[in-house]
Amino acid sequence: MKFDEKERALLTDAGFVVADNNRAAYVKATIVVAAHDDESFWLTLSLPNETRIACSVPRDQMTLAIRGGFASRQSGLQ
């Protein structure tokens, strides 16, 4: 899948850099992780255009992702 022109424009306006092939976009953002309840975390992304995006992520998935990233860096795979 690729971003269409509307999506590409929206991402660019929000401060993202969109890859030439329209398959990925990159942005430097501040991410805040907050404990929401026993089952989930809230992630809040603050974008360069001052937009904030919030989403709920299951705690177990977030923990596995963090552990996996840390393990990759420690083993030199990343």
N, C-alpha and C positions, 0 to 999 in steps of 0.2 A: 504494500500500500504506500501511497505517496500523499503528501499534503497537496490539496488543490490550491488554486491561486488565492481564493478568499482566506483559507487557513494560513497560507504563507504570509499574506499581508498582515493578518491579525498577529501572528507570531512575531513578525518583524517590528510591528508597531509596539509590541510589548517588550522589545529589547532582545529578542532571540536572534541568533545567526542561524539561518536555514541552509543546510547543505545544498550544493548544486543539484543533486539528484532528488531533492524534495522528500527524502525519506527520514531525515533526522533534523532536529533543531537543538541548539545549545544556548544556554544563558547562565550567567553567574547570578545566583540568587541567594538570599538568606533563607535558611530553612529552620523553623522552630518545631521541635518535637515536644508534645505535651501529653501526659497521661490523661486519658479521657475516662476510661472505666476499666474494669478488670479484663476486658477483652480487646480493647483498642487504644491506639494512639491517635492524636490529631496532628497532622503535618500542616504547617502553614508556610507557604512559599511567598516571599516578598520579592517581586520583580522590579527591574530597573525603572519601569514607568509608574511605580508606586501602587500597582495592582497587587492584591493579596489573594491567593488561592488556598483554600483549606480543604482537606480531605481526611477521611478516617481510614486508618490502616490497621488490620488485625495485628495484635502484639506479637504473635508467634511468627508471622511473615516478616515483620520489621526486624525482629531479633535475629532470624536466620539470615536476612540480607546483610545486616551489619556484621555478624560473625563471619559470613562468607567473604565479604570484602576485606575484612581484617586478615583472615587466613590467607587470602590471595596475595596481599601485600607482604605478609611475613614470609611466604614461600617464594617470593620473587616472580610470581606468575603474572602480575599486573604491570 
